Amino acid sequence: MSVEIPQSMDDVVMQVAQRRLHGEQVSEDEVIHQAVQDILQALFDEALEGHYDDVHWAGDNLTVTDIMGKQVGELAPQGTSFIADFRENADALITRLEEETAKIVGGR
C-alpha cells in the first residue's frame, strides 16, 4: 500500500499538518474519508494485480464496480461511519477491508 495513504490517526494528523503547511485547509475527517477509499482501492488493485475495479462512495457505504461498470460489492461501516470506525481502530478497519476484498474478489 502507498506510504501516502494514512493508515493510522498519527498518519492522519501528520498529513493534515503537512497539507495545512502548504496552505490547504483540510480536516481530519476529510483525510480519513479519502484514506478509507484509497485503502480499499489499493487492496483491490493488489488483489487483482492491477486497477480493474473502482471503489466509490455511495452515501456512507463504499461500492465496488468492475471494469464493465457492474457493481460487484458494497461495504457498510460497522459503526456510525467509516470515519468513526477508523478513529476507533484503524488496524481493525484495515483488516476488515482486507477480508471483504478477499470475499468480493474470490466470489467471482
C-alpha positions as CSV (number, residue, x, y, z in Angstrom):
1,M,0.0,0.0,0.0
2,S,1.2,3.5,-0.7
3,V,3.0,5.4,2.0
4,E,1.0,8.4,1.2
5,I,-2.2,6.8,2.3
6,P,-2.8,7.4,6.1
7,Q,-3.2,4.1,7.9
8,S,-3.4,5.4,11.5
9,M,-4.5,8.5,13.3
10,D,-0.9,9.6,13.7
11,D,-0.6,9.4,9.9
12,V,-3.8,11.5,9.5
13,V,-2.6,14.2,11.9
14,M,0.8,14.4,10.1
15,Q,-0.9,14.6,6.7
16,V,-3.3,17.4,7.9
17,A,-0.3,19.3,9.2
18,Q,1.7,18.9,6.0
19,R,-1.3,20.0,3.8
20,R,-2.0,23.0,6.0
21,L,1.7,24.0,5.8
22,H,1.1,24.2,2.1
23,G,-1.9,26.4,2.5
24,E,-4.6,23.7,2.1
25,Q,-7.5,23.8,4.6
26,V,-8.4,20.2,5.3
27,S,-9.9,18.5,8.3
28,E,-9.0,15.1,9.9
29,D,-12.4,13.8,8.8
30,E,-11.7,14.7,5.1
31,V,-8.3,13.0,5.2
32,I,-9.8,9.9,6.8
33,H,-12.7,9.8,4.3
34,Q,-10.3,9.8,1.4
35,A,-7.9,7.4,3.2
36,V,-10.6,4.7,3.6
37,Q,-11.5,4.9,-0.1
38,D,-7.8,4.8,-1.1
39,I,-7.0,1.9,1.2
40,L,-9.8,-0.2,-0.2
41,Q,-8.8,0.8,-3.8
42,A,-5.2,-0.2,-3.1
43,L,-6.3,-3.6,-1.7
44,F,-8.4,-4.3,-4.8
45,D,-5.5,-3.2,-7.1
46,E,-3.2,-5.5,-5.2
47,A,-5.6,-8.5,-5.2
48,L,-6.3,-8.1,-8.9
49,E,-2.7,-7.3,-9.8
50,G,-3.8,-4.1,-11.5
51,H,-6.5,-1.5,-11.5
52,Y,-9.6,-3.3,-12.7
53,D,-12.2,-2.4,-10.1
54,D,-13.2,1.1,-8.9
55,V,-14.1,2.0,-5.4
56,H,-16.6,4.8,-4.9
57,W,-18.6,6.4,-2.1
58,A,-22.3,5.8,-2.1
59,G,-23.6,7.8,0.8
60,D,-22.0,6.2,3.9
61,N,-21.1,3.0,2.1
62,L,-18.4,2.1,-0.3
63,T,-19.3,0.4,-3.6
64,V,-17.0,-1.6,-5.9
65,T,-17.6,-1.7,-9.6
66,D,-15.8,-3.9,-12.1
67,I,-14.2,-2.8,-15.4
68,M,-17.5,-3.2,-17.2
69,G,-19.2,-0.8,-14.7
70,K,-21.2,-3.6,-12.9
71,Q,-21.4,-3.3,-9.1
72,V,-19.6,-6.3,-7.6
73,G,-19.7,-5.3,-3.9
74,E,-20.8,-2.9,-1.3
75,L,-19.3,-2.3,2.1
76,A,-21.1,-0.6,5.1
77,P,-19.4,0.7,8.2
78,Q,-19.6,-1.3,11.3
79,G,-20.2,1.8,13.5
80,T,-21.9,5.0,12.6
81,S,-19.5,5.7,9.8
82,F,-16.2,4.6,8.3
83,I,-14.6,7.7,9.8
84,A,-15.8,6.6,13.2
85,D,-14.5,3.1,12.5
86,F,-11.1,4.4,11.5
87,R,-10.9,6.7,14.6
88,E,-11.8,3.9,16.9
89,N,-9.4,1.3,15.5
90,A,-7.7,1.9,12.1
91,D,-5.9,-1.5,12.2
92,A,-9.2,-3.4,12.7
93,L,-10.8,-1.5,9.9
94,I,-8.0,-2.2,7.5
95,T,-8.1,-5.9,8.5
96,R,-11.9,-5.9,7.8
97,L,-11.4,-4.2,4.4
98,E,-8.8,-6.8,3.5
99,E,-11.2,-9.6,4.4
100,E,-14.1,-8.0,2.4
101,T,-11.7,-7.5,-0.6
102,A,-10.9,-11.2,-0.5
103,K,-14.6,-12.2,-0.3
104,I,-15.5,-10.0,-3.3
105,V,-12.5,-10.9,-5.4
106,G,-12.9,-14.6,-4.5
107,G,-16.6,-14.7,-5.2
108,R,-16.2,-14.0,-8.9
